[in-house]
Amino acid sequence: MISLTSAEINAWIVAFFFPLARILAVLVSAPPFNNPALNVRIRLILGLAVTLAISPALPPMPAIDPASAAGLLILAQQMLIGFAMGFAVRLVLGAVDLAGSMISLQMGLGFASSYDPLTAGQTGVVSEFLGLLALLVFMAINGHLMVIATLTHSFTAIPVGAALPDAGSWWQLARSGAMIFSSGLLLALPILVALLITNLALAILSRAAPQLNLIVIGFPLTITLGFAGLMFGLSYLSQPLQQLFEYGLQSMLGNFSPAGG
């Protein structure tokens, strides 16, 4: 007859439950796994599968009762680390969404919105298009597999039971939010400059010929130039998007390195 002690049962639970908490937190917050099209059951099954696959190769877990106060504290730490890692990847797509929003506003399509399943709200059509394009590129370069690989490596870089990263690491994660504005502006800058020149030309034209109806002329012109800029610029987006994705994947662990990034 096989007999198991409570210490052995707790060790098995700890070896599986603590990694599962971090993995599920990443799957909830990191793209493309945070897509609402993946319901809770699919994410849970995926998290269980990943945990079963990597648990034999993980470093030793702390010998602690998972139901104790210290065990619950470690569980909360793993969830916090997982959400932070997923948030670092989500910032990349946030920059693309911001670029689309600025382009929509300058084109005059700020009022044209559609339902975005990622944010469960109304989003500009250009922002929605660029977001879906970035997500497809991310999956085309196996970014979803890179997220899982980085998550697996995080258990070596940030072991379960270790102290939380210092304040500098969390400050570095907060500073990564500035990447949304800088990278989004750089992505949209060529089209924004072209539209700005167009608006300046229309302003000069309105002074030279006040009898012209600039609403009839300017509105179709800015929309046409905006779509033309998108059409010619899509072929040059692969390299900037790849650099953004690399930055996001490095930030998953880089923010919590001893040097703070």
N, C-alpha and C positions, 0 to 999 in steps of 0.2 A: 504493500500500500504506500502510495506517495504522500508524504506529509510536507507541507510548506509552512515555514514560520512567517510571522507578520513582517519581519525585516526583509525576507526575500520577496514577499508580495509587494511591499512598498518600493523596493528597488526596481522591480519590473514596471510598476506604475510610473515611477519617476523617470525611468529611461525612455518611456513612450509619451507620457502626458506633457512634460515640460517642453520637449521639442515640438509637440503638436501645437501647443499654444502659440509659439513664435511663428510656426509655419502658417497656421490659420490666419493670424493677424496680417501676415504679408499677403496672403491670397485675398483677403478682404480689401486691402488698400492699394495694392500694386497692379498696374495694368499689365496684361489684358485681363487678369483674373478678376478685377473688380467690376467687370461689365455686368450690368443687371441681367443680361441674357443668361448668365450662369447663375442658376438659382442656388440657394443655400445647400441643398442636398448634393449638388455636383461639386461645390467647393469643399464640402465636408469629406466626400469620397476621395477627391483629389488630395486633400490634406492628409487623410489617413494613408493613402497609397504612398505619398512622398515620405511620410514619417516611417512607415514600415521599410521602405527601401533604404533610407539613409541611417536609421537608428543603429544598426550594427557597426557602422564606421564612425560614430560620434565619439568624442572624448568621454571619459567616465563622468557620470552624473553625481551630484552631491548626495551623500547618504543622509537623507532627511525624510521625515514623515510628511507626505504631500498634504495631509489634512491639518497640519499644524499651522500656527501663525507664520512661521518662517517659510513653510512650503507655499502658503498662499501669497506671501510677499514675492517669492521667486516667480510664481505664476504670473503675477501682475507685472513683474519686470520683463518677462519674456514677451508678454503681449505689448508692452510699451516699446520694446526694441523692435518687434515685428512691425508695428504701425509706423514707427519712424523710418524703417527701411523702405516700406512701401510708399510712404509719403515722398521720399527722395526720388523714387522713380516717377511718381505721379507729377512731380514738378515739370518733367520734360514735356509731357502732353499739355500741361498748363501753359507753357510758353507758346506752343503751337496754337492753342485756343485763343490766347491773347493776340497773336499775330493775325489770326482770322478776324477777330473782333475789330481790330484797328483798320484792317483793309475794308471790312464791310461798312464801317462808319464813314470812311473817306470816299467810298464808292457811291454812297447814298442808299445802301441796302441795309442800314441799321434797323429799319422797321421790319425787314423780311426775316422771320425767324421760324424755326421748326423745333419739334420736340427732340431733345437730346437724351437718349437713354442712359448716357454716362452720368449726367448731372441731374436727371429727372426734372428738367426744366426747359425753358425756351432758350434756344441758342441761335445766333445768326447763321444763315445758310453757308456763308463762306467759312466761318469758323467750324461748322459741322463738317464741311467737306474736307478741310485741311486736317481736322482731328481724326476722321476716319482714314484718310490717306496716311497720316503718321502712324496710326495703329497698325495698318496693313504692312507698312514698311518695317515696323518694329517686329512683327511676327515673321516677315519674310527673311530677316536676318537672324532668326531663331532667338529673338530677344526674350521670349517667354522661357526658353530653356536656360538662357544666361541668368535670368532672375532666380530660377531654382538652383542653379549651380552656385551663384553668389550666396544664396540663402544657406546652402549646405556648408559653404566655407565659413559662414558667419559663426557657426558653433565652435570652430577652432579659434577664430579671432576674438569672439566674445563668448567665452564658455558659460554654460548654464551654472548659475550659482555665484558667478563673479560679481563684484560690485558694479553698479551702474556706471556708464561713462561719466567723466567729470563735466562740469558746467561748460567748459570750452567746447566739448563735442556737441552739446545741444545748441550752443550759440552758433557753431559752424553750420548746423542743420538749419537754424533759423535764417542765417545769412544766405543760405542756398536759395531762399525764396526770392532774393534779388535777381536770380537767374531767369525767373519768369519774365520780368520786365526787360532786362537787357537782351536776352536771346529772342524774345518775342518781337522786340523792336528791330533787331537786326534781320530777322526773317522777313518782316514786312517792309523794311526800309526801301528797297528798290521801287516797289509799287507805290508806297507813300510819297516818295520823291516825284514820281511821274504824275501822280494825281495832284500834288501840290503845285507843280509847274502848270498843269492844266487849269487849276483854279486861279492861279495868278494871271494866266493868259485870258481867262474869261473875265476876270476883274478889269484888266486893261481894256478889253473889248467893250465892256459895259460903259466905261468912261468915254471911249471913242465913239460908240454908237449907242446912246441911251435908248433909242427906240426899239432895239432888239429885245426879244423876250428870252432872257437867259435861262429861265426855268425850263422852257421848251428845248433850248439848245444844250444847256450844261448838263442836265440830268441824264439824258441818253449818252452824252459824250463821256462823262465820268464812268458810267457803268460799262460802256464798251471798252474804254481804256483799261479799266480794272480787270475785266475778264481777259483782255488781250495780255496784260501783264502776268496774270495767273497762268495762262496757257504757255507763254514763253518761259516763265520762271519755274514751272514744275520740273523740267528736266535738270535744273540746277539745285533742286532741293535735297537730293539724295545725300550729298556729302555733309551739308549742315545738319540734317536730321541724324545721320549716323554719329556725328560728333556729339550731338545732344544726348543720344542714347548711351554712348560710351560714358559721358559725364554722369548720367543718372545711375548707371550700373556701378561706377566707381564710388559715387556718393553713398551707395547703400552701406559700404563699409568704411569708406574714406572719412566720413564725418565722425566715426567713432574710433579712429586710429589714435595711438598715443600722442601724436603731434597735433591732433585735432583736424585732420583733413589731408 
